[in-house]
Amino acid sequence: GWTADHYCRSWELMGLHQFGPIVNVDQTKPPYENTRRLITDFDVKGDANVAHSSVQPGSRARKDPKTGRLMHEDVWRYLYTHPVDQVGTAVPMDDSCVKNQRQ
């Protein structure tokens, strides 16, 4: 859904790298290294509107094609119930991430 260095720039400028690495929820099990930066492989077909609404329960959320079960239930449980004092290991900022996006 996003282009350029949107995620790394936004998350690093907010200091989220201090709470762990970027973790793909489709490749890792909870508690996702206790990080505060989660991504998914879910294909939103380049549509930013779908990208924003697919990360919450609803019609655009990723579902198992066989069962209809929402695929990110474990992620939501982690986001809403994981103890806030349990955080991931800090990682350095990504030097290849372009912070200044002004042309």
MMTF fields as JSON, N, C-alpha, C and O atoms, coordinates in Angstrom:
{
  "mmtfVersion": "1.0.0",
  "mmtfProducer": "UNKNOWN",
  "numBonds": 411,
  "numAtoms": 412,
  "numGroups": 103,
  "numChains": 1,
  "numModels": 1,
  "chainsPerModel": [1],
  "groupsPerChain": [103],
  "chainIdList": ["A"],
  "bondAtomList": [4, 2, 8, 6, 12, 10, 16, 14, 20, 18, 24, 22, 28, 26, 32, 30, 36, 34, 40, 38, 44, 42, 48, 46, 52, 50, 56, 54, 60, 58, 64, 62, 68, 66, 72, 70, 76, 74, 80, 78, 84, 82, 88, 86, 92, 90, 96, 94, 100, 98, 104, 102, 108, 106, 112, 110, 116, 114, 120, 118, 124, 122, 128, 126, 132, 130, 136, 134, 140, 138, 144, 142, 148, 146, 152, 150, 156, 154, 160, 158, 164, 162, 168, 166, 172, 170, 176, 174, 180, 178, 184, 182, 188, 186, 192, 190, 196, 194, 200, 198, 204, 202, 208, 206, 212, 210, 216, 214, 220, 218, 224, 222, 228, 226, 232, 230, 236, 234, 240, 238, 244, 242, 248, 246, 252, 250, 256, 254, 260, 258, 264, 262, 268, 266, 272, 270, 276, 274, 280, 278, 284, 282, 288, 286, 292, 290, 296, 294, 300, 298, 304, 302, 308, 306, 312, 310, 316, 314, 320, 318, 324, 322, 328, 326, 332, 330, 336, 334, 340, 338, 344, 342, 348, 346, 352, 350, 356, 354, 360, 358, 364, 362, 368, 366, 372, 370, 376, 374, 380, 378, 384, 382, 388, 386, 392, 390, 396, 394, 400, 398, 404, 402, 408, 406],
  "bondOrderList": [1, 1, 1, 1, 1, 1, 1, 1, 1, 1, 1, 1, 1, 1, 1, 1, 1, 1, 1, 1, 1, 1, 1, 1, 1, 1, 1, 1, 1, 1, 1, 1, 1, 1, 1, 1, 1, 1, 1, 1, 1, 1, 1, 1, 1, 1, 1, 1, 1, 1, 1, 1, 1, 1, 1, 1, 1, 1, 1, 1, 1, 1, 1, 1, 1, 1, 1, 1, 1, 1, 1, 1, 1, 1, 1, 1, 1, 1, 1, 1, 1, 1, 1, 1, 1, 1, 1, 1, 1, 1, 1, 1, 1, 1, 1, 1, 1, 1, 1, 1, 1, 1],
  "groupList": [{"groupName": "GLY", "atomNameList": ["N", "CA", "C", "O"], "elementList": ["N", "C", "C", "O"], "formalChargeList": [0, 0, 0, 0], "bondAtomList": [1, 0, 2, 1, 3, 2], "bondOrderList": [1, 1, 2], "singleLetterCode": "G", "chemCompType": "PEPTIDE LINKING"}, {"groupName": "TRP", "atomNameList": ["N", "CA", "C", "O"], "elementList": ["N", "C", "C", "O"], "formalChargeList": [0, 0, 0, 0], "bondAtomList": [1, 0, 2, 1, 3, 2], "bondOrderList": [1, 1, 2], "singleLetterCode": "W", "chemCompType": "L-PEPTIDE LINKING"}, {"groupName": "THR", "atomNameList": ["N", "CA", "C", "O"], "elementList": ["N", "C", "C", "O"], "formalChargeList": [0, 0, 0, 0], "bondAtomList": [1, 0, 2, 1, 3, 2], "bondOrderList": [1, 1, 2], "singleLetterCode": "T", "chemCompType": "L-PEPTIDE LINKING"}, {"groupName": "ALA", "atomNameList": ["N", "CA", "C", "O"], "elementList": ["N", "C", "C", "O"], "formalChargeList": [0, 0, 0, 0], "bondAtomList": [1, 0, 2, 1, 3, 2], "bondOrderList": [1, 1, 2], "singleLetterCode": "A", "chemCompType": "L-PEPTIDE LINKING"}, {"groupName": "ASP", "atomNameList": ["N", "CA", "C", "O"], "elementList": ["N", "C", "C", "O"], "formalChargeList": [0, 0, 0, 0], "bondAtomList": [1, 0, 2, 1, 3, 2], "bondOrderList": [1, 1, 2], "singleLetterCode": "D", "chemCompType": "L-PEPTIDE LINKING"}, {"groupName": "HIS", "atomNameList": ["N", "CA", "C", "O"], "elementList": ["N", "C", "C", "O"], "formalChargeList": [0, 0, 0, 0], "bondAtomList": [1, 0, 2, 1, 3, 2], "bondOrderList": [1, 1, 2], "singleLetterCode": "H", "chemCompType": "L-PEPTIDE LINKING"}, {"groupName": "TYR", "atomNameList": ["N", "CA", "C", "O"], "elementList": ["N", "C", "C", "O"], "formalChargeList": [0, 0, 0, 0], "bondAtomList": [1, 0, 2, 1, 3, 2], "bondOrderList": [1, 1, 2], "singleLetterCode": "Y", "chemCompType": "L-PEPTIDE LINKING"}, {"groupName": "CYS", "atomNameList": ["N", "CA", "C", "O"], "elementList": ["N", "C", "C", "O"], "formalChargeList": [0, 0, 0, 0], "bondAtomList": [1, 0, 2, 1, 3, 2], "bondOrderList": [1, 1, 2], "singleLetterCode": "C", "chemCompType": "L-PEPTIDE LINKING"}, {"groupName": "ARG", "atomNameList": ["N", "CA", "C", "O"], "elementList": ["N", "C", "C", "O"], "formalChargeList": [0, 0, 0, 0], "bondAtomList": [1, 0, 2, 1, 3, 2], "bondOrderList": [1, 1, 2], "singleLetterCode": "R", "chemCompType": "L-PEPTIDE LINKING"}, {"groupName": "SER", "atomNameList": ["N", "CA", "C", "O"], "elementList": ["N", "C", "C", "O"], "formalChargeList": [0, 0, 0, 0], "bondAtomList": [1, 0, 2, 1, 3, 2], "bondOrderList": [1, 1, 2], "singleLetterCode": "S", "chemCompType": "L-PEPTIDE LINKING"}, {"groupName": "GLU", "atomNameList": ["N", "CA", "C", "O"], "elementList": ["N", "C", "C", "O"], "formalChargeList": [0, 0, 0, 0], "bondAtomList": [1, 0, 2, 1, 3, 2], "bondOrderList": [1, 1, 2], "singleLetterCode": "E", "chemCompType": "L-PEPTIDE LINKING"}, {"groupName": "LEU", "atomNameList": ["N", "CA", "C", "O"], "elementList": ["N", "C", "C", "O"], "formalChargeList": [0, 0, 0, 0], "bondAtomList": [1, 0, 2, 1, 3, 2], "bondOrderList": [1, 1, 2], "singleLetterCode": "L", "chemCompType": "L-PEPTIDE LINKING"}, {"groupName": "MET", "atomNameList": ["N", "CA", "C", "O"], "elementList": ["N", "C", "C", "O"], "formalChargeList": [0, 0, 0, 0], "bondAtomList": [1, 0, 2, 1, 3, 2], "bondOrderList": [1, 1, 2], "singleLetterCode": "M", "chemCompType": "L-PEPTIDE LINKING"}, {"groupName": "GLN", "atomNameList": ["N", "CA", "C", "O"], "elementList": ["N", "C", "C", "O"], "formalChargeList": [0, 0, 0, 0], "bondAtomList": [1, 0, 2, 1, 3, 2], "bondOrderList": [1, 1, 2], "singleLetterCode": "Q", "chemCompType": "L-PEPTIDE LINKING"}, {"groupName": "PHE", "atomNameList": ["N", "CA", "C", "O"], "elementList": ["N", "C", "C", "O"], "formalChargeList": [0, 0, 0, 0], "bondAtomList": [1, 0, 2, 1, 3, 2], "bondOrderList": [1, 1, 2], "singleLetterCode": "F", "chemCompType": "L-PEPTIDE LINKING"}, {"groupName": "PRO", "atomNameList": ["N", "CA", "C", "O"], "elementList": ["N", "C", "C", "O"], "formalChargeList": [0, 0, 0, 0], "bondAtomList": [1, 0, 2, 1, 3, 2], "bondOrderList": [1, 1, 2], "singleLetterCode": "P", "chemCompType": "L-PEPTIDE LINKING"}, {"groupName": "ILE", "atomNameList": ["N", "CA", "C", "O"], "elementList": ["N", "C", "C", "O"], "formalChargeList": [0, 0, 0, 0], "bondAtomList": [1, 0, 2, 1, 3, 2], "bondOrderList": [1, 1, 2], "singleLetterCode": "I", "chemCompType": "L-PEPTIDE LINKING"}, {"groupName": "VAL", "atomNameList": ["N", "CA", "C", "O"], "elementList": ["N", "C", "C", "O"], "formalChargeList": [0, 0, 0, 0], "bondAtomList": [1, 0, 2, 1, 3, 2], "bondOrderList": [1, 1, 2], "singleLetterCode": "V", "chemCompType": "L-PEPTIDE LINKING"}, {"groupName": "ASN", "atomNameList": ["N", "CA", "C", "O"], "elementList": ["N", "C", "C", "O"], "formalChargeList": [0, 0, 0, 0], "bondAtomList": [1, 0, 2, 1, 3, 2], "bondOrderList": [1, 1, 2], "singleLetterCode": "N", "chemCompType": "L-PEPTIDE LINKING"}, {"groupName": "LYS", "atomNameList": ["N", "CA", "C", "O"], "elementList": ["N", "C", "C", "O"], "formalChargeList": [0, 0, 0, 0], "bondAtomList": [1, 0, 2, 1, 3, 2], "bondOrderList": [1, 1, 2], "singleLetterCode": "K", "chemCompType": "L-PEPTIDE LINKING"}],
  "groupTypeList": [0, 1, 2, 3, 4, 5, 6, 7, 8, 9, 1, 10, 11, 12, 0, 11, 5, 13, 14, 0, 15, 16, 17, 18, 17, 4, 13, 2, 19, 15, 15, 6, 10, 18, 2, 8, 8, 11, 16, 2, 4, 14, 4, 17, 19, 0, 4, 3, 18, 17, 3, 5, 9, 9, 17, 13, 15, 0, 9, 8, 3, 8, 19, 4, 15, 19, 2, 0, 8, 11, 12, 5, 10, 4, 17, 1, 8, 6, 11, 6, 2, 5, 15, 17, 4, 13, 17, 0, 2, 3, 17, 15, 12, 4, 4, 9, 7, 17, 19, 18, 13, 8, 13],
  "groupIdList": [1, 2, 3, 4, 5, 6, 7, 8, 9, 10, 11, 12, 13, 14, 15, 16, 17, 18, 19, 20, 21, 22, 23, 24, 25, 26, 27, 28, 29, 30, 31, 32, 33, 34, 35, 36, 37, 38, 39, 40, 41, 42, 43, 44, 45, 46, 47, 48, 49, 50, 51, 52, 53, 54, 55, 56, 57, 58, 59, 60, 61, 62, 63, 64, 65, 66, 67, 68, 69, 70, 71, 72, 73, 74, 75, 76, 77, 78, 79, 80, 81, 82, 83, 84, 85, 86, 87, 88, 89, 90, 91, 92, 93, 94, 95, 96, 97, 98, 99, 100, 101, 102, 103],
  "secStructList": [7, 7, 7, 6, 6, 2, 2, 2, 2, 2, 2, 2, 2, 6, 6, 4, 4, 4, 4, 7, 7, 3, 3, 3, 6, 6, 6, 1, 7, 6, 6, 4, 4, 4, 7, 1, 3, 3, 3, 7, 7, 7, 7, 7, 6, 6, 7, 2, 2, 2, 2, 2, 2, 6, 6, 1, 1, 1, 6, 6, 1, 7, 5, 7, 6, 6, 6, 7, 7, 5, 6, 6, 2, 2, 2, 2, 2, 2, 2, 2, 2, 1, 7, 6, 6, 7, 7, 7, 7, 7, 7, 7, 7, 7, 6, 6, 1, 7, 7, 7, 7, 7, 7],
  "xCoordList": [0.785, 0.0, 0.833, 0.4, 2.021, 2.837, 4.072, 4.532, 4.61, 5.781, 6.96, 6.843, 8.094, 9.343, 9.68, 9.51, 10.141, 10.552, 9.535, 9.904, 8.266, 7.212, 7.306, 7.318, 7.373, 7.351, 8.595, 8.497, 9.76, 10.974, 11.108, 11.487, 10.803, 10.918, 9.972, 10.396, 8.709, 7.723, 8.03, 8.021, 8.301, 8.533, 9.815, 9.852, 10.875, 12.132, 12.038, 12.592, 11.351, 11.2, 10.365, 10.497, 9.509, 8.755, 9.552, 9.115, 10.711, 11.55, 11.169, 11.611, 10.363, 9.899, 10.992, 10.819, 12.114, 13.228, 13.791, 14.477, 13.501, 13.952, 13.187, 13.563, 12.121, 11.282, 11.31, 10.427, 12.315, 12.475, 12.499, 12.238, 12.821, 12.927, 11.561, 10.536, 11.559, 10.354, 10.144, 11.058, 8.95, 8.649, 7.444, 6.414, 7.588, 6.499, 5.635, 6.111, 4.384, 3.491, 3.118, 2.64, 3.334, 3.033, 4.189, 4.048, 5.329, 6.505, 6.973, 7.934, 6.311, 6.726, 5.499, 4.403, 5.686, 4.577, 4.597, 5.639, 3.441, 3.404, 4.385, 4.551, 5.024, 4.785, 5.6, 5.897, 5.962, 6.575, 7.805, 7.987, 8.642, 9.864, 9.546, 10.417, 8.315, 7.853, 7.998, 8.072, 8.039, 8.259, 6.999, 5.908, 7.171, 6.059, 5.917, 5.142, 6.68, 6.65, 6.316, 7.167, 5.078, 4.6, 4.206, 3.608, 4.555, 4.148, 3.528, 3.613, 2.906, 2.281, 2.579, 2.897, 2.472, 2.611, 1.273, 1.215, 0.213, -1.119, -1.102, -0.717, -1.519, -1.495, -2.71, -3.849, -2.454, -3.536, -3.654, -4.384, -2.932, -2.977, -2.64, -3.182, -1.737, -1.295, -2.314, -2.121, -3.37, -4.445, -4.258, -4.447, -3.89, -3.641, -4.888, -4.777, -6.071, -7.307, -7.51, -7.907, -7.237, -7.34, -6.266, -6.524, -5.071, -3.978, -4.365, -4.124, -4.955, -5.334, -6.469, -6.459, -7.443, -8.596, -8.403, -9.185, -7.387, -7.188, -6.516, -6.444, -6.029, -5.328, -6.261, -5.805, -7.542, -8.526, -9.611, -9.801, -10.326, -11.384, -12.429, -12.858, -12.823, -13.823, -13.764, -13.068, -14.488, -14.62, -13.317, -13.153, -12.391, -11.131, -9.991, -8.88, -10.261, -9.234, -8.936, -9.79, -7.718, -7.298, -8.052, -8.133, -8.604, -9.365, -8.805, -8.27, -8.935, -8.576, -9.612, -10.806, -9.182, -10.157, -10.999, -12.108, -10.488, -11.227, -12.236, -13.349, -11.842, -12.699, -13.375, -14.363, -12.847, -13.371, -12.867, -13.235, -12.02, -11.465, -10.545, -9.773, -10.632, -9.74, -8.318, -8.077, -7.38, -6.023, -5.155, -4.138, -5.532, -4.685, -5.245, -4.916, -6.083, -6.636, -5.536, -5.631, -4.493, -3.393, -2.668, -2.215, -2.564, -1.906, -2.722, -2.169, -4.014, -4.874, -4.836, -4.804, -4.84, -4.758, -3.452, -3.447, -2.359, -1.064, -1.128, -0.712, -1.637, -1.677, -2.501, -2.14, -3.602, -4.513, -4.298, -4.798, -3.564, -3.452, -2.026, -1.824, -1.036, 0.347, 0.796, 0.532, 1.465, 1.915, 2.813, 3.793, 2.48, 3.206, 4.642, 5.471, 4.948, 6.314, 7.222, 8.425, 6.678, 7.481, 7.736, 6.842, 8.971, 9.316, 10.504, 11.265, 10.645, 11.742, 13.065, 13.129, 14.113, 15.459, 15.631, 15.3, 16.145, 16.355, 17.281, 18.216, 17.008, 17.852, 18.265, 17.56, 19.41, 19.828, 18.905, 18.194, 18.932, 18.186, 18.787, 19.979, 17.966, 18.384, 19.017, 18.326, 20.322, 21.025, 20.538, 20.684, 19.961, 19.491, 18.093, 17.597, 17.462, 16.118, 16.211, 16.844, 15.574, 15.599, 14.563, 13.36, 15.041, 14.134, 13.498, 12.315, 14.275, 13.774, 13.184, 13.926, 11.872, 11.188, 10.827, 10.157, 11.256, 10.935, 11.745, 12.914, 11.108, 11.761, 12.488, 13.097],
  "yCoordList": [-1.19, 0.0, 1.263, 2.275, 1.24, 2.448, 2.331, 1.23, 3.48, 3.497, 4.14, 4.643, 4.104, 4.682, 4.078, 2.875, 4.879, 4.403, 4.787, 5.139, 4.719, 5.168, 4.512, 5.204, 3.177, 2.495, 2.789, 3.233, 2.544, 2.734, 4.19, 4.459, 5.119, 6.542, 6.911, 7.491, 6.581, 6.949, 6.289, 6.945, 4.989, 4.259, 4.692, 4.795, 4.95, 5.372, 6.791, 7.082, 7.676, 9.04, 9.074, 10.001, 8.072, 7.954, 7.206, 7.114, 6.675, 5.969, 4.518, 3.917, 3.943, 2.577, 1.523, 0.391, 1.871, 0.918, 0.59, -0.417, 1.433, 1.192, 0.042, -0.411, -0.43, -1.481, -2.768, -3.614, -2.922, -4.164, -3.984, -2.899, -5.079, -5.043, -5.062, -5.255, -4.861, -5.051, -6.558, -7.282, -7.028, -8.459, -8.728, -8.061, -9.712, -10.125, -11.137, -12.216, -10.801, -11.663, -12.949, -13.898, -12.985, -14.192, -15.19, -16.329, -14.758, -15.616, -15.872, -16.612, -15.276, -15.367, -15.612, -15.145, -16.324, -16.598, -15.582, -14.996, -15.372, -14.493, -14.991, -16.201, -14.107, -12.668, -11.777, -10.635, -12.272, -11.445, -10.677, -9.502, -11.363, -10.759, -9.538, -8.702, -9.438, -8.327, -6.966, -5.945, -6.941, -5.697, -4.836, -5.286, -3.618, -2.692, -2.378, -1.503, -3.106, -2.858, -4.164, -5.042, -4.275, -5.49, -5.215, -4.186, -6.16, -6.085, -7.424, -8.396, -7.468, -8.688, -8.827, -7.848, -10.054, -10.324, -10.192, -10.37, -9.885, -9.813, -8.854, -7.693, -9.341, -8.56, -7.638, -8.097, -6.345, -5.354, -4.756, -3.789, -5.341, -4.937, -3.458, -2.806, -2.93, -1.551, -0.508, 0.677, -0.906, 0.012, 0.448, -0.352, 1.709, 2.223, 2.14, 1.929, 2.301, 2.202, 0.791, 0.604, -0.194, -1.581, -1.853, -2.528, -1.331, -1.542, -1.046, -1.73, 0.12, 0.676, -0.096, -0.297, -0.53, -1.198, -2.702, -3.34, -3.282, -4.729, -5.137, -6.328, -4.191, -4.52, -4.56, -4.662, -4.479, -4.582, -5.559, -5.765, -6.164, -7.1, -6.409, -5.293, -7.076, -6.516, -7.166, -8.163, -6.606, -7.22, -7.244, -8.097, -6.336, -6.296, -7.031, -7.109, -7.557, -8.296, -9.615, -10.172, -10.099, -11.359, -12.523, -12.649, -13.372, -14.531, -15.811, -15.801, -16.899, -18.212, -18.572, -18.607, -18.84, -19.114, -20.365, -20.473, -21.304, -22.546, -22.403, -22.922, -21.697, -21.629, -20.279, -20.182, -19.232, -17.891, -17.245, -16.114, -17.967, -17.45, -16.26, -16.281, -15.24, -14.088, -14.534, -15.09, -14.295, -14.819, -14.077, -14.611, -12.874, -12.093, -11.976, -11.033, -12.92, -12.879, -12.896, -12.177, -13.708, -13.752, -12.41, -12.002, -11.735, -10.417, -9.421, -8.679, -9.397, -8.462, -8.759, -7.841, -10.032, -10.409, -9.862, -9.313, -10.018, -9.494, -7.97, -7.435, -7.287, -5.823, -5.281, -4.273, -5.948, -5.429, -5.976, -5.397, -7.082, -7.679, -7.926, -8.257, -7.774, -8.044, -7.002, -5.813, -7.416, -6.459, -5.369, -5.673, -4.124, -3.014, -2.892, -2.266, -3.479, -3.391, -4.469, -4.463, -5.38, -6.392, -5.906, -5.927, -5.469, -4.908, -5.655, -6.31, -5.544, -6.18, -5.481, -4.41, -6.121, -5.569, -4.449, -4.612, -3.319, -2.169, -2.543, -3.326, -1.976, -2.165, -0.79, 0.191, -0.704, 0.601, 1.065, 0.266, 2.364, 2.902, 2.337, 2.035, 2.199, 1.673, 2.803, 3.734, 2.725, 3.781, 3.925, 4.99, 2.86, 2.933, 3.542, 3.751, 3.824, 4.402, 5.92, 6.612, 6.42, 7.857, 8.541, 8.338, 9.352, 10.025, 11.274, 11.537, 12.035, 13.266, 12.94, 12.654, 12.981, 12.632, 13.861, 13.732, 15.029, 16.24, 16.255, 15.869, 16.704, 16.744, 18.049, 18.266],
  "zCoordList": [0.0, 0.0, 0.0, -0.55, 0.601, 0.698, -0.167, -0.469, -0.565, -1.431, -0.715, 0.402, -1.395, -0.888, 0.476, 0.678, 1.383, 2.704, 3.771, 4.891, 3.425, 4.338, 5.711, 6.729, 5.746, 7.04, 7.858, 9.002, 7.281, 8.086, 8.526, 9.666, 7.642, 7.98, 9.117, 10.116, 8.968, 9.988, 11.32, 12.361, 11.287, 12.53, 13.221, 14.447, 12.444, 13.066, 13.604, 14.664, 12.898, 13.4, 14.682, 15.482, 14.881, 16.135, 17.203, 18.35, 16.836, 17.8, 18.031, 19.011, 17.155, 17.382, 17.223, 17.674, 16.59, 16.489, 17.876, 18.05, 18.845, 20.223, 20.882, 21.963, 20.241, 20.816, 19.998, 20.144, 19.142, 18.402, 16.899, 16.381, 16.201, 14.745, 14.071, 14.725, 12.759, 11.962, 11.836, 11.443, 12.165, 12.159, 11.263, 11.368, 10.383, 9.508, 10.252, 10.606, 10.489, 11.275, 10.549, 11.17, 9.236, 8.476, 8.516, 8.072, 9.051, 9.112, 10.541, 10.75, 11.521, 12.921, 13.791, 13.479, 14.85, 15.782, 16.93, 17.222, 17.581, 18.752, 19.8, 19.957, 20.507, 20.655, 19.713, 20.06, 18.539, 17.498, 17.981, 17.662, 18.756, 19.316, 20.186, 20.424, 20.653, 21.505, 20.833, 21.517, 19.527, 18.804, 18.761, 19.11, 18.336, 18.113, 16.623, 16.237, 15.779, 14.326, 13.61, 13.462, 13.173, 12.531, 11.085, 10.772, 10.209, 8.81, 8.423, 9.174, 7.251, 6.739, 5.251, 4.577, 4.748, 3.317, 2.589, 1.373, 3.307, 2.71, 1.52, 1.657, 0.361, -0.874, -0.931, -1.03, -0.867, -0.931, -2.329, -2.545, -3.265, -4.677, -4.872, -5.764, -4.029, -4.165, -3.751, -4.024, -3.112, -2.724, -1.267, -0.35, -1.055, 0.297, 1.172, 2.38, 0.585, 1.375, 1.907, 3.057, 1.072, 1.521, 2.572, 3.568, 2.35, 3.308, 4.693, 5.688, 4.764, 6.066, 6.725, 7.939, 5.939, 6.545, 6.71, 7.415, 6.082, 6.191, 7.493, 7.799, 8.254, 9.503, 10.71, 11.849, 10.464, 11.543, 11.103, 9.904, 12.05, 11.676, 10.799, 11.089, 9.744, 8.85, 7.483, 7.292, 6.538, 5.22, 4.426, 3.554, 4.704, 3.965, 4.669, 4.143, 5.835, 6.574, 5.862, 5.172, 6.043, 5.423, 6.058, 7.28, 5.184, 5.663, 5.049, 3.941, 5.778, 5.259, 4.199, 4.498, 2.965, 1.908, 2.153, 1.631, 2.935, 3.189, 4.322, 4.238, 5.384, 6.575, 6.775, 7.502, 6.13, 6.342, 7.622, 7.938, 8.364, 9.626, 9.341, 8.382, 10.166, 10.04, 10.374, 11.446, 9.466, 9.588, 10.6, 11.043, 10.968, 11.869, 13.285, 14.005, 13.684, 15.043, 16.103, 17.097, 15.906, 16.871, 16.951, 18.02, 15.82, 15.793, 16.602, 17.414, 16.39, 17.125, 18.622, 19.442, 18.971, 20.389, 20.985, 22.087, 20.251, 20.7, 20.859, 21.887, 19.862, 19.899, 21.06, 21.666, 21.365, 22.378, 23.78, 24.744, 23.916, 25.25, 25.723, 26.891, 24.855, 25.259, 26.288, 26.104, 27.359, 28.379, 27.778, 27.098, 28.028, 27.415, 27.912, 27.251, 29.063, 29.572, 28.978, 29.237, 28.198, 27.512, 26.093, 25.246, 25.844, 24.538, 23.947, 24.66, 22.642, 21.938, 22.187, 22.791, 21.701, 21.813, 20.796, 19.621, 21.249, 20.367, 19.217, 19.384, 18.056, 16.884, 16.376, 16.61, 15.677, 15.155, 14.031, 13.421, 13.773, 12.64, 11.357, 11.303, 10.339, 9.045, 8.237, 7.825, 8.011, 7.279, 5.836, 5.237, 5.275, 3.89, 3.777, 2.67, 4.901, 4.912, 4.736, 5.533, 3.689, 3.407, 4.29, 4.124, 5.228, 6.169, 5.554, 5.766, 4.797, 4.201, 2.83, 1.891, 2.709, 1.463, 0.624, -0.4, 1.041, 0.274, -1.013, -1.036, -2.067, -3.384, -3.58, -4.627]
}
